[in-house]
Amino acid sequence: MTSDSDSDSTDARDDHATVLFDLLEGNERHVDSLPDGYFDAVRDEQHPDAVTMCCSDSRVSQEGMWSIDRPGAIFTPSTIGNQIWDVEDGERFVDGSVLYPIHYTDTEAVAVVGHTGCGAVTAAYEVASGDEEPPGPRGVTKWVEALVPVVESGLESELVDTDNGSDENADADTGIIDQLVEYNVHRQVSYLRMAESIPSSVTCYGFVYDFHETYGSEPGRAYLVNLDGETDPRAIAMDLPDAYADSISSLLY
C-alpha cells in the first residue's frame, strides 16, 4: 500500500526529473544549433565589449535584450537589485564581477540595467516604509538591506513623486516602485563613476528594461536613462542619433 507521503515524494521526484530533462534537452538543441568554429575566437581569452550588471530575475535575459548571438560579447553578472557594490563589515566596494572584466579583459563600458516591477526594490521600499521586515533568508536580506538606503534617499529626493502611485489596495505602489528602480540605476552609475577602482577611461550607462509598458508601448525595450552621468533625457538625446530616440526616456524628468 502506498501512503500519501510516498506518493507526494514520487510526484516531487518526477517534477524534478522533468526540470532536469528540460535542461538537458535544451542544451542538446543549443549544441546542435552552434555553427562550426563558434568558440574559436574566444577559446583562450575573452575581451567583452561591455559588462552589464542586471538584476537577478528570470524575466531579464542578459544576452536576449541586446540580441547577442556570439560568445564573449558581453560580461554578464547579476545581483539582487542590479547592485554594483558588495558589502563587507559595513563597507561598500565595487563587486568583483564588475571589476574583473575591467581590469583583466580590457572592457571599458559598464551598463547597469534595472527593470520595471523589480522585486528587490519593492522589498526595500516596504522595509523603508516600515511595512515589512527584510524577507530573508540571510543571503537575500543582505542585498535588500543594502538597497534600503538608496530607496530612502529616493523617497526623500525631489525626483521621486510619492503621490504618483497605483491602486491604494495594491500590495505595493507600483508608480513609486518604478521611479525608484530608475533612481537606483542612477545611484549605481554614480557610485561606479566615483569609485577609485574604476579607471577614468570606463564609460557607464544606465538602462531600465521595461516589460510592463511603463515607459512606452514596446515591452522588452531597454530605455537609456543615464549616459555616463547625464540623466536629463533631452541632453542624452542630443548626444545620440535620432534613430535611437525611442530608447531614451525617464520617469524622473
C-alpha positions in Angstrom: 0.0 0.0 0.0 1.3 3.4 -1.0 0.9 6.3 1.5 0.1 9.8 0.6 3.6 10.9 1.7 5.2 8.3 -0.6 3.0 9.5 -3.5 4.0 13.1 -2.8 7.7 12.2 -2.8 7.3 10.4 -6.1 5.5 13.3 -7.6 8.3 15.7 -6.4 10.9 13.4 -7.9 9.0 13.3 -11.2 8.8 17.1 -11.2 12.5 17.5 -10.5 13.3 15.0 -13.3 11.1 16.9 -15.7 13.1 20.1 -15.0 16.4 18.3 -15.4 15.3 16.6 -18.7 14.1 20.0 -20.0 17.6 21.5 -19.2 19.4 18.6 -20.8 17.2 18.7 -23.9 17.6 22.4 -24.2 21.4 22.0 -24.1 21.1 19.4 -26.8 19.3 21.9 -29.0 22.0 24.5 -28.1 24.8 22.2 -29.1 23.1 21.3 -32.4 22.5 25.0 -33.2 26.1 26.1 -33.0 28.0 26.6 -36.2 31.4 25.1 -36.7 34.1 27.3 -35.1 31.6 29.1 -32.8 34.1 29.3 -29.9 37.3 29.6 -31.9 37.8 33.3 -31.3 37.3 33.0 -27.5 38.7 29.6 -26.6 41.8 31.1 -24.9 40.8 34.6 -23.9 37.9 37.0 -23.8 37.5 40.7 -24.5 33.8 41.6 -24.0 32.7 44.9 -25.2 30.8 45.7 -22.0 30.0 44.3 -18.6 26.2 44.5 -18.0 25.1 44.3 -14.3 21.5 43.2 -14.4 19.0 42.3 -11.7 18.9 38.6 -10.8 15.5 38.0 -12.3 14.3 35.2 -14.6 12.4 37.7 -16.8 15.5 39.7 -17.7 17.6 38.0 -20.4 21.1 39.4 -20.5 22.0 38.3 -24.0 18.4 38.4 -25.2 17.8 42.0 -24.6 20.7 43.0 -26.7 20.2 40.3 -29.3 23.7 38.9 -28.7 24.4 35.8 -30.8 28.1 35.3 -30.3 30.2 34.2 -27.3 32.4 36.7 -25.5 30.4 39.8 -26.5 29.3 40.9 -23.0 30.2 40.0 -19.5 27.0 39.2 -17.6 27.0 39.4 -13.8 23.8 39.9 -11.9 22.8 40.7 -8.4 19.5 41.3 -6.5 18.5 44.8 -7.4 21.3 45.2 -10.0 23.6 46.5 -7.3 27.2 47.0 -8.5 28.6 47.0 -5.0 29.3 44.4 -2.4 29.2 45.0 1.3 31.5 43.6 3.9 31.6 44.7 7.6 29.5 47.7 6.7 31.9 48.8 3.9 30.8 49.1 0.3 33.1 48.4 -2.6 32.6 47.6 -6.3 31.6 44.0 -6.9 34.4 41.8 -8.3 32.1 40.6 -11.1 32.2 44.2 -12.4 35.9 44.8 -11.7 37.2 41.5 -13.3 36.4 42.3 -16.9 37.5 45.9 -16.5 40.9 45.0 -15.0 41.6 41.7 -16.8 39.7 41.6 -20.2 40.2 45.2 -21.5 36.5 46.1 -21.1 35.8 49.8 -20.9 32.0 50.0 -20.7 29.6 49.2 -17.9 25.8 49.0 -18.3 23.7 48.9 -15.2 20.3 47.5 -16.1 17.3 47.8 -13.8 13.8 46.6 -14.7 10.2 47.6 -14.1 8.4 45.9 -11.3 11.6 45.0 -9.5 11.0 42.7 -6.5 14.2 43.8 -4.8 13.3 47.5 -5.0 9.8 46.6 -3.8 11.1 44.7 -0.8 13.5 47.6 0.1 10.6 50.1 -0.3 8.5 48.0 2.1 11.3 47.9 4.6 12.0 51.6 4.2 8.3 52.4 4.7 8.2 50.3 7.9 5.6 47.9 6.5 7.8 44.8 6.4 11.0 43.3 7.7 13.7 42.1 5.3 12.4 39.0 3.7 15.2 36.5 4.4 16.9 34.2 4.2 20.3 35.8 5.1 21.7 35.9 1.6 18.6 37.8 0.3 18.4 40.0 3.4 21.9 41.2 2.8 21.1 42.6 -0.6 17.7 44.1 0.4 19.3 45.9 3.3 22.0 47.3 1.1 19.3 48.7 -1.1 17.2 50.3 1.7 19.4 53.5 2.0 19.1 54.0 -1.8 15.3 53.8 -1.6 15.2 56.1 1.5 17.3 58.6 -0.4 15.0 58.4 -3.4 11.9 58.9 -1.3 13.4 62.0 0.3 14.6 63.4 -3.1 12.6 65.8 -5.3 13.0 63.3 -8.2 10.6 60.7 -7.0 6.9 61.7 -7.0 5.5 59.9 -4.0 2.0 60.9 -5.0 2.4 59.1 -8.3 1.1 55.7 -7.3 -1.3 53.0 -8.2 -4.4 51.5 -6.6 -4.2 52.1 -2.9 -5.2 48.5 -2.3 -2.3 47.1 -4.3 0.5 45.2 -2.5 3.0 47.9 -3.4 2.8 51.3 -5.0 4.0 50.4 -8.5 4.2 54.0 -9.6 6.7 54.8 -6.9 8.4 51.5 -7.3 9.2 52.0 -10.9 10.5 55.5 -10.2 12.7 54.1 -7.5 14.0 51.5 -10.0 15.3 54.3 -12.2 16.6 56.2 -9.2 18.5 53.1 -8.1 20.1 52.8 -11.6 21.3 56.4 -11.3 22.8 55.7 -7.9 24.6 52.7 -9.1 26.0 54.6 -12.1 27.1 57.4 -9.8 28.8 55.0 -7.4 30.7 53.5 -10.3 31.8 56.8 -11.7 33.2 57.9 -8.3 34.9 54.6 -7.4 38.7 54.6 -7.3 38.7 51.1 -8.6 37.1 52.2 -11.9 39.5 53.7 -14.4 38.5 57.1 -15.9 38.5 55.5 -19.3 35.5 53.4 -18.5 32.1 54.7 -19.7 29.0 54.0 -17.6 25.4 53.6 -18.9 22.2 53.2 -17.1 19.1 51.4 -18.5 15.7 50.3 -17.4 14.4 47.1 -19.1 10.6 47.6 -19.5 8.3 44.6 -19.8 5.3 46.3 -18.2 5.0 49.0 -20.9 5.7 51.6 -18.2 7.9 53.8 -20.3 6.3 53.1 -23.7 4.2 50.6 -25.6 7.1 48.3 -26.6 7.7 45.6 -24.0 11.3 44.4 -23.9 12.8 47.8 -24.8 15.8 48.8 -22.7 15.4 52.6 -22.1 18.6 54.6 -21.7 18.2 56.7 -18.6 21.8 57.6 -17.8 24.6 58.3 -20.2 27.8 58.4 -18.2 26.3 60.6 -15.5 23.9 62.6 -17.7 20.3 61.9 -16.6 18.2 64.5 -18.5 16.7 62.7 -21.4 16.8 65.9 -23.6 20.5 66.2 -23.1 21.0 62.5 -23.7 19.0 62.7 -26.9 21.4 65.5 -28.2 24.3 63.0 -27.9 22.7 60.2 -29.8 21.5 59.7 -33.4 17.8 60.3 -34.0 17.3 56.6 -34.8 17.6 55.9 -31.0 15.1 58.5 -29.8 12.6 55.8 -28.9 15.1 54.3 -26.5 15.6 57.4 -24.4 13.1 58.1 -21.6 12.7 58.8 -17.9 10.2 58.6 -15.2 12.0 61.2 -13.1 12.5 64.1 -15.5 
